[in-house]
Amino acid sequence: MNPKLPDPKEVVDSIGDGAVEVLQIGSRLAEKQSKVMGTLGTQLKSIGDDIKAKMPDDPSVLPASAMKAGGAVLSAIIGTGESFVSAIDETAKGVKGQIDRVIK
C-alpha cells in the first residue's frame, strides 16, 4: 500500500493560503471592532443629546445617563472580547481548512 502524496503545487498553495489566513486576522479584527465602536459612538451620542435636551430643567437625566453610558461602555468591552475570539476562530478555521486540504 502506497500512501498518496499530495501534489507539491497544492502543498505550496495551501501554505500560501494559510499564511494569508493568518495575515487576515488583523482585517477581521478591525472589521468586527469597527462595528463595536460604531455602536458605542452612536449610543454615547444619543446619551449626550438626551442630556442637552433635558438639562437644566431635568437634572435627573444625569444619573440616568451615567448608568446608560456605563452600560454602553461595558457592552463595548464585551464586544471587543467577542471580536478577538471571533477573529481568531475564523482564522483557525481557515488554517485548518488549508491543512485538511493537503492531508486528505
C-alpha positions as CSV (number, residue, x, y, z in Angstrom):
1,M,0.0,0.0,0.0
2,N,1.5,3.3,-1.1
3,P,0.0,6.3,0.5
4,K,-0.9,9.1,-1.9
5,L,1.5,12.0,-1.6
6,P,0.0,15.4,-2.1
7,D,0.8,17.4,-5.2
8,P,3.8,19.8,-4.3
9,K,2.0,22.7,-6.0
10,E,-1.1,22.1,-3.8
11,V,1.1,22.0,-0.7
12,V,2.8,25.3,-1.6
13,D,-0.6,26.9,-2.5
14,S,-2.0,25.6,0.8
15,I,0.9,27.1,2.8
16,G,0.4,30.4,1.0
17,D,-3.3,30.4,1.6
18,G,-2.7,29.5,5.3
19,A,-0.3,32.4,5.6
20,V,-2.9,34.7,4.1
21,E,-5.4,33.5,6.6
22,V,-3.0,34.4,9.4
23,L,-2.4,37.8,7.9
24,Q,-6.1,38.5,7.6
25,I,-6.6,38.2,11.4
26,G,-5.9,41.9,11.6
27,S,-8.5,42.8,9.0
28,R,-11.1,40.5,10.5
29,L,-10.5,42.0,14.0
30,A,-10.6,45.6,12.6
31,E,-13.8,45.0,10.8
32,K,-15.5,43.5,13.8
33,Q,-14.1,46.1,16.2
34,S,-15.3,48.9,13.9
35,K,-18.9,47.7,14.4
36,V,-18.5,47.6,18.1
37,M,-17.0,51.1,18.2
38,G,-19.7,52.4,15.8
39,T,-22.4,51.2,18.1
40,L,-20.7,52.7,21.1
41,G,-20.3,56.0,19.4
42,T,-24.0,56.0,18.4
43,Q,-25.1,55.2,21.9
44,L,-22.9,57.8,23.5
45,K,-24.1,60.5,21.1
46,S,-27.7,59.6,21.9
47,I,-26.9,59.9,25.6
48,G,-25.2,63.3,25.1
49,D,-28.2,64.5,23.0
50,D,-30.6,63.4,25.7
51,I,-28.6,65.4,28.4
52,K,-28.5,68.5,26.2
53,A,-32.3,68.3,25.6
54,K,-33.3,67.8,29.2
55,M,-30.8,70.0,31.2
56,P,-31.2,72.2,33.2
57,D,-34.9,71.5,33.7
58,D,-34.5,67.8,34.5
59,P,-31.3,67.1,36.4
60,S,-32.3,63.5,37.0
61,V,-31.1,62.9,33.4
62,L,-27.5,63.0,34.7
63,P,-27.5,59.8,36.9
64,A,-29.7,58.0,34.3
65,S,-27.3,59.0,31.6
66,A,-24.3,57.8,33.7
67,M,-25.9,54.4,34.0
68,K,-26.7,54.2,30.3
69,A,-23.1,55.3,29.4
70,G,-21.7,52.7,31.8
71,G,-23.8,50.0,30.2
72,A,-22.7,51.1,26.7
73,V,-19.1,51.0,27.7
74,L,-19.5,47.6,29.3
75,S,-21.2,46.3,26.2
76,A,-18.3,47.6,24.1
77,I,-15.8,45.9,26.3
78,I,-17.6,42.6,26.0
79,G,-18.0,43.2,22.2
80,T,-14.2,43.8,22.0
81,G,-13.6,40.4,23.6
82,E,-16.0,38.8,21.2
83,S,-14.3,40.5,18.3
84,F,-10.9,39.0,19.3
85,V,-12.4,35.5,19.8
86,S,-14.3,35.6,16.6
87,A,-11.4,36.8,14.5
88,I,-9.1,34.1,16.0
89,D,-11.7,31.4,15.5
90,E,-12.3,32.4,11.8
91,T,-8.5,32.4,11.2
92,A,-8.1,29.0,12.9
93,K,-10.8,27.5,10.8
94,G,-9.2,28.9,7.7
95,V,-5.8,27.5,8.5
96,K,-7.4,24.1,9.5
97,G,-9.1,24.1,6.1
98,Q,-5.8,24.5,4.3
99,I,-4.2,21.7,6.4
100,D,-7.1,19.4,5.7
101,R,-6.9,20.2,2.0
102,V,-3.4,18.9,1.9
103,I,-3.6,15.8,4.1
104,K,-6.8,14.4,2.6
